[in-house]
């Protein structure tokens, strides 16, 4: 058995916090839906493995919003719930790690009568989806700024009045759980309460952790066609550079994880800034500078990610101390951060974007050497990259093409 690298609970907590960045209005919504789903599923006495599957589906039930726009409000998300469900199901279908969640999420935005008509062939899945559906509607009823116990009776009455929209067993389970004041307090006062009910120890190996980060990498990149291939290219380039520099096999995988997550903070950056092809204004650039700070903060508290948070979060630092946001200098930047900075610039200029072709080899070499001359990039790392340019670029290009194909296949499914 592979040794434990991190714990699923820690990793989920970090990922959910990152998802909250997409919009302040969506903040804590996924956690609330997960907690509600857990309590309903347990009240129904479902097996632990099934409960876990439902909770994971609840956490990712709105993941298709990354294909629908930027910084969406809850109202906007609910305007076209069937498109959201279709996008979310298509997204989760991409990777084997989330494929089992796809059918549940695909029908979790439909009322019970509609679900019976559309998804009658998958009754067990429909039942699980109904739990998330009701949990989602309850969360949307909560009004911020009002003491939750002063809302609880109204929410219960609202759900009871609409009980024809939900599976009757699911409705009854919710109404029973909703009798407890502590249930409502946990729901709004402890956003991460759902974690208390997952196994205290659910270890993940390094390889399993890498697979999980691929999901978040897609969420980061799929927000925009401008970035649809970027994290994959950075991760592949960084892993190859780590191998060339003599890092251990474990460190190489950690470097790939760091590449997958190096732009996780960009979930907070408005799409109009991410997609601006020209030079950013000073004000826009200040907004952009926040993304590496968020990346560092989110990753540093995940068990096992102490090094990864630095490798990923410092990718815009420069050896001369003129990078951002921490203005670290050469003696403060570990090897992994130097590799990541080089891999990020290399991938950014070599990959194709909707508004431009990737640079050719001579242009890429010139950009990298200019960054060395300016004191930004490590001359040793750049020299190693140039010595192995074709092999590294081949890895980057292959990874980017796979990611790009996934993105455009997912977006095309919105029209089918």
C-alpha positions as MATLAB code, in Angstrom:
seq = 'XXXXXXXXXXXXXXXXXXXXXXXXXXXXXXXXXXXXXXXXXXXXXXXXXXXXXXXXXXXXXXXXXXXXXXXXXXXXXXXXXXXXXXXXXXXXXXXXXXXXXXXXXXXXXXXXXXXXXXXXXXXXXXXXXXXXXXXXXXXXXXXXXXXXXXXXXXXXXXXXXXXXXXXXXXXXXXXXXXXXXXXXXXXXXXXXXXXXXXXXXXXXXXXXXXXXXXXXXXXXXXXXXXXXXXXXXXXXXXXXXXXXXXXXXXXXXXXXXXXXXXXXXXXXXXXXXXXXXXXXXXXXXXXXXXXXXXXXXXXXXXXXXXXXXXXXXXXXXXXXXXXXXXXXXXXXXXXXXXXXXXXXXXXXXXXXXXXXXXXXXXXXXXXXXXXXXXXXXXXXXXXXXXXXXXXXXXXXXXXXXXXXXXXXXXXXXXXX';
ca = [
       0.000    0.000    0.000;
       1.241    3.496   -0.854;
       2.011    5.611    2.227;
      -0.333    8.436    3.181;
       0.538   11.883    1.852;
      -2.487   13.907    2.959;
      -6.044   13.405    4.168;
      -9.167   13.686    2.042;
     -10.886   15.915    4.610;
      -8.037   18.450    4.519;
      -7.920   18.406    0.736;
     -11.682   18.856    0.410;
     -11.667   21.740    2.849;
      -9.003   23.546    0.830;
     -10.812   22.905   -2.443;
     -14.196   24.070   -1.132;
     -12.659   27.261    0.221;
     -11.197   27.853   -3.231;
     -14.576   27.245   -4.895;
     -16.027   29.927   -2.635;
     -13.711   32.430   -4.307;
     -15.686   32.251   -7.547;
     -18.340   34.564   -6.101;
     -18.943   36.096   -2.696;
     -22.647   35.298   -3.118;
     -21.832   31.610   -3.537;
     -19.653   31.597   -0.421;
     -20.571   28.715    1.909;
     -23.401   27.548   -0.372;
     -21.600   24.324   -1.341;
     -20.687   23.619    2.289;
     -24.298   24.144    3.375;
     -25.634   21.854    0.662;
     -23.071   19.213    1.647;
     -24.029   19.431    5.331;
     -27.765   19.340    4.587;
     -27.266   16.375    2.244;
     -25.275   14.541    4.890;
     -27.904   14.999    7.576;
     -30.764   13.957    5.269;
     -28.845   10.913    4.001;
     -28.041    9.788    7.545;
     -31.652   10.285    8.607;
     -32.577    7.954    5.733;
     -30.073    5.432    7.148;
     -28.128    5.120    3.910;
     -24.786    3.215    3.940;
     -21.692    5.260    4.772;
     -20.183    4.780    1.306;
     -23.370    6.075   -0.295;
     -23.505    9.019    2.118;
     -19.935    9.950    1.187;
     -20.795    9.814   -2.512;
     -23.800   12.098   -1.957;
     -21.696   14.568    0.074;
     -19.040   14.740   -2.662;
     -21.787   15.250   -5.246;
     -23.240   18.057   -3.118;
     -19.860   19.790   -2.882;
     -19.477   19.716   -6.669;
     -23.105   20.106   -7.727;
     -22.534   23.595   -9.198;
     -19.144   22.879  -10.752;
     -20.599   23.391  -14.232;
     -20.837   27.110  -13.465;
     -17.204   27.424  -14.612;
     -18.525   26.906  -18.145;
     -21.267   29.512  -17.716;
     -19.411   32.667  -16.835;
     -17.508   34.450  -14.103;
     -18.468   35.519  -10.580;
     -22.056   34.317  -10.951;
     -24.580   35.057   -8.235;
     -26.841   32.395   -6.756;
     -29.780   33.925   -8.614;
     -27.925   33.693  -11.926;
     -26.971   30.092  -11.230;
     -30.597   29.197  -10.584;
     -31.889   30.995  -13.692;
     -31.091   27.963  -15.852;
     -30.750   25.031  -13.439;
     -31.063   22.385  -16.155;
     -28.152   23.864  -18.134;
     -26.159   24.067  -14.902;
     -26.901   20.405  -14.143;
     -25.985   19.339  -17.662;
     -22.716   21.269  -17.552;
     -21.863   19.922  -14.106;
     -22.565   16.349  -15.159;
     -20.458   16.759  -18.310;
     -17.614   18.235  -16.281;
     -17.620   15.403  -13.740;
     -17.750   12.829  -16.527;
     -14.327   13.929  -17.775;
     -12.194   12.315  -15.070;
     -12.490    8.757  -13.741;
     -12.248   10.054  -10.149;
     -15.568   11.911  -10.453;
     -17.385    9.822  -13.061;
     -19.607    8.109  -10.465;
     -20.867   11.506   -9.327;
     -21.850   12.661  -12.814;
     -25.299   10.990  -13.071;
     -26.288   12.159   -9.577;
     -25.331   15.746  -10.289;
     -26.862   15.577  -13.767;
     -30.368   15.213  -12.294;
     -29.985   17.078   -8.979;
     -31.524   20.306  -10.328;
     -34.847   18.719  -11.324;
     -38.018   18.396   -9.258;
     -39.217   14.908   -8.383;
     -42.013   14.789  -11.017;
     -39.637   16.018  -13.725;
     -36.953   13.571  -12.596;
     -39.401   10.662  -12.824;
     -40.132   11.656  -16.401;
     -36.557   12.295  -17.496;
     -34.499    9.911  -15.385;
     -36.842    7.013  -14.565;
     -34.268    4.462  -15.751;
     -31.874    5.406  -12.951;
     -34.106    5.369   -9.873;
     -31.331    4.874   -7.318;
     -29.373    7.791   -8.759;
     -32.574    9.847   -8.853;
     -33.106    9.176   -5.144;
     -29.599   10.359   -4.267;
     -30.010   13.401   -6.527;
     -33.234   14.347   -4.767;
     -31.324   14.670   -1.492;
     -28.978   17.225   -3.074;
     -31.894   18.930   -4.818;
     -33.793   19.543   -1.588;
     -30.607   20.561    0.246;
     -29.866   23.071   -2.508;
     -33.337   24.625   -2.238;
     -33.098   24.909    1.557;
     -29.716   26.645    1.320;
     -31.134   29.116   -1.204;
     -33.918   30.021    1.249;
     -31.486   31.236    3.900;
     -31.273   35.022    4.200;
     -27.938   36.389    5.408;
     -27.963   38.780    8.334;
     -31.058   37.287    9.977;
     -30.725   34.942   12.960;
     -31.219   31.462   11.543;
     -33.630   30.311   14.246;
     -35.899   33.194   13.236;
     -35.949   31.746    9.720;
     -36.130   28.025   10.471;
     -39.918   27.707   10.852;
     -40.541   29.672    7.640;
     -38.095   27.511    5.683;
     -39.662   24.305    7.021;
     -43.123   25.574    6.067;
     -41.909   26.565    2.612;
     -40.471   23.111    1.954;
     -43.605   21.424    3.311;
     -45.788   23.596    1.064;
     -43.699   22.536   -1.951;
     -43.381   18.874   -0.958;
     -44.761   17.688   -4.299;
     -41.483   18.939   -5.843;
     -39.386   16.546   -3.760;
     -39.183   12.833   -3.114;
     -41.542   12.234   -0.158;
     -38.999   10.224    1.847;
     -36.390   12.958    1.395;
     -38.863   15.638    2.460;
     -39.849   13.700    5.588;
     -36.207   13.108    6.493;
     -35.433   16.821    6.200;
     -38.451   17.854    8.275;
     -37.418   15.442   11.019;
     -33.815   16.694   11.145;
     -35.016   20.317   10.971;
     -36.664   19.987   14.392;
     -33.233   20.427   16.029;
     -32.027   23.964   16.732;
     -28.432   22.742   16.635;
     -28.952   21.551   13.054;
     -29.736   25.102   11.911;
     -26.919   26.616   13.952;
     -24.382   24.196   12.486;
     -25.693   25.009    9.033;
     -24.932   28.739    9.153;
     -22.496   29.248   12.037;
     -20.072   26.439   11.204;
     -19.521   26.410    7.438;
     -17.254   23.358    7.609;
     -19.560   21.318    9.840;
     -19.917   18.677    7.119;
     -16.262   17.752    7.660;
     -17.067   16.591   11.181;
     -19.124   13.790    9.727;
     -16.593   12.483    7.236;
     -14.119    9.912    8.553;
     -11.556   11.561   10.826;
      -8.822    9.789    8.919;
      -9.250    9.168    5.202;
      -5.641    9.032    3.992;
      -4.677    9.669    0.382;
      -1.439    8.550   -1.218;
       0.627   10.986   -3.261;
      -0.700    9.416   -6.460;
      -4.326    9.709   -5.256;
      -3.709   13.315   -4.239;
      -2.369   14.076   -7.706;
      -5.541   12.617   -9.245;
      -7.718   14.792   -7.000;
      -5.805   17.935   -7.940;
      -6.496   17.265  -11.608;
     -10.165   17.978  -10.844;
      -9.346   21.354   -9.327;
      -6.946   22.094  -12.172;
      -9.844   21.735  -14.616;
     -12.036   24.013  -12.478;
      -9.286   26.654  -12.520;
      -8.639   26.496  -16.246;
     -12.134   25.883  -17.592;
     -13.363   29.302  -16.464;
     -11.948   30.721  -19.681;
     -10.730   29.505  -23.093;
      -7.776   31.829  -22.494;
      -6.510   29.543  -19.742;
      -8.028   26.194  -20.780;
      -4.641   24.531  -21.264;
      -2.359   26.516  -18.984;
      -2.183   24.560  -15.713;
      -1.718   21.264  -17.551;
       1.218   22.700  -19.506;
       2.823   24.217  -16.410;
       2.410   20.976  -14.441;
       3.992   18.866  -17.191;
       6.880   21.307  -17.694;
       7.551   21.634  -13.972;
       7.520   17.873  -13.436;
      10.035   17.370  -16.250;
      12.299   20.132  -14.926;
      12.123   18.579  -11.456;
      13.288   15.286  -12.919;
      16.173   16.955  -14.763;
      17.319   18.803  -11.646;
      17.538   15.538   -9.727;
      14.468   15.776   -7.523;
      13.156   12.480   -6.138;
      10.231   10.696   -7.790;
       7.949   11.857   -4.941;
       9.085   15.460   -5.357;
       8.423   15.228   -9.091;
       4.807   14.261   -8.404;
       4.551   17.049   -5.824;
       5.821   19.460   -8.459;
       3.069   18.302  -10.805;
       0.508   18.913   -8.046;
       1.950   22.403   -7.545;
       1.630   23.020  -11.283;
      -1.993   21.869  -11.256;
      -2.809   24.287   -8.439;
      -0.443   27.211   -8.993;
      -3.268   29.413  -10.318;
      -5.981   28.320   -7.882;
      -6.153   31.923   -6.622;
      -7.331   33.016  -10.084;
     -10.779   31.721   -9.192;
     -11.192   35.102   -7.470;
     -10.079   37.160  -10.488;
     -12.913   38.563  -12.675;
     -13.127   37.004  -16.118;
     -12.780   40.348  -17.894;
      -9.303   40.727  -16.385;
      -8.305   37.120  -17.106;
      -9.392   37.470  -20.716;
      -8.008   40.928  -21.455;
      -5.564   40.362  -24.331;
      -3.851   43.739  -23.961;
      -1.840   45.274  -21.148;
      -3.596   45.504  -17.794;
      -4.075   48.881  -16.134;
      -2.325   49.431  -12.799;
      -5.639   48.892  -11.015;
      -6.329   45.670  -12.923;
      -2.814   44.410  -12.274;
      -3.290   44.998   -8.543;
      -6.350   42.719   -8.713;
      -4.322   40.119  -10.608;
      -1.573   40.219   -7.978;
      -3.988   38.790   -5.424;
      -4.110   35.371   -7.090;
      -0.704   34.142   -5.894;
      -1.492   35.274   -2.351;
      -4.737   33.274   -2.381;
      -2.909   30.273   -3.831;
      -0.357   30.339   -1.004;
      -2.948   30.810    1.727;
      -5.256   28.035    0.541;
      -2.562   25.430    0.092;
      -0.427   26.042    3.169;
      -3.011   24.688    5.625;
      -3.547   21.407    3.778;
      -1.699   18.575    5.466;
       1.309   17.532    3.361;
       1.206   20.678    1.206;
       3.761   22.736    3.135;
       6.316   22.627    0.302;
       3.718   22.588   -2.450;
       2.205   25.858   -1.187;
       5.578   27.585   -1.612;
       6.342   26.028   -4.975;
       2.902   27.017   -6.294;
       2.377   30.312   -4.479;
       5.760   31.883   -5.236;
       5.631   31.478   -9.022;
       5.556   35.257   -9.605;
       8.407   35.993   -7.217;
      11.749   36.991   -8.803;
      15.314   36.356   -7.761;
      15.913   40.117   -7.637;
      13.082   40.652   -5.131;
      10.894   42.557   -7.609;
       8.216   39.899   -7.933;
       4.905   39.728   -6.108;
       3.192   39.528   -3.666;
       5.871   38.748   -1.054;
       8.949   40.319   -2.745;
      11.121   37.365   -1.793;
      14.757   37.335   -2.884;
      16.977   34.582   -4.284;
      18.055   33.243   -0.888;
      14.376   32.878    0.144;
      13.168   31.018   -2.929;
      13.398   27.198   -2.851;
      14.323   25.184   -5.918;
      10.699   24.183   -6.535;
       9.592   27.828   -6.688;
      12.349   28.662   -9.161;
      11.273   25.744  -11.333;
       7.628   26.791  -11.153;
       8.393   30.392  -12.129;
      10.310   29.186  -15.163;
       7.654   26.610  -16.130;
       4.916   29.249  -15.832;
       6.570   31.757  -18.159;
       7.686   29.041  -20.580;
       4.169   27.584  -20.835;
       2.471   30.983  -21.032;
       4.485   32.107  -24.068;
       4.695   28.727  -25.830;
       1.017   27.721  -25.584;
      -1.674   28.846  -27.981;
      -4.387   31.227  -26.799;
      -7.606   32.232  -28.623;
      -6.128   35.656  -29.380;
      -2.629   34.556  -30.479;
      -0.427   31.703  -31.607;
       2.205   30.316  -29.297;
       5.690   31.721  -29.787;
       8.176   29.722  -31.838;
      11.283   28.247  -30.241;
      13.570   31.197  -30.964;
      11.072   33.660  -29.483;
      10.567   31.534  -26.371;
      14.319   31.275  -25.845;
      14.652   35.045  -26.166;
      11.907   35.649  -23.560;
      13.477   33.225  -21.081;
      16.972   34.703  -21.527;
      15.606   38.236  -21.126;
      14.053   37.181  -17.813;
      17.423   35.845  -16.678;
      19.151   39.088  -17.677;
      16.542   41.095  -15.744;
      17.127   39.036  -12.614;
      13.716   37.362  -12.645;
      14.450   33.709  -13.462;
      17.171   31.348  -12.299;
      19.914   31.110  -14.952;
      20.552   27.486  -13.951;
      16.930   26.417  -14.400;
      16.614   28.272  -17.699;
      19.836   26.713  -18.961;
      18.535   23.231  -18.081;
      15.257   23.949  -19.840;
      17.063   25.135  -22.967;
      19.358   22.087  -22.911;
      16.271   19.836  -22.889;
      13.954   22.190  -24.744;
      12.447   19.774  -27.262;
      11.698   17.045  -24.698;
      10.118   19.487  -22.224;
       8.135   21.269  -24.913;
       6.845   17.956  -26.214;
       5.580   17.072  -22.708;
       4.034   20.528  -22.300;
       2.355   20.434  -25.686;
       0.917   16.931  -25.167;
      -0.523   17.831  -21.750;
      -1.926   21.129  -23.078;
      -3.596   19.434  -26.025;
      -5.323   16.888  -23.784;
      -6.573   19.699  -21.506;
      -7.690   21.783  -24.469;
      -9.566   18.867  -25.977;
     -11.340   18.276  -22.649;
     -12.335   21.926  -22.468;
     -13.724   22.233  -25.971;
     -15.527   18.879  -25.755;
     -17.160   20.064  -22.499;
     -18.238   23.408  -23.939;
     -19.622   21.769  -27.063;
     -21.926   19.641  -24.878;
     -23.708   22.804  -23.769;
     -25.320   22.946  -27.193;
     -26.438   19.308  -27.330;
];
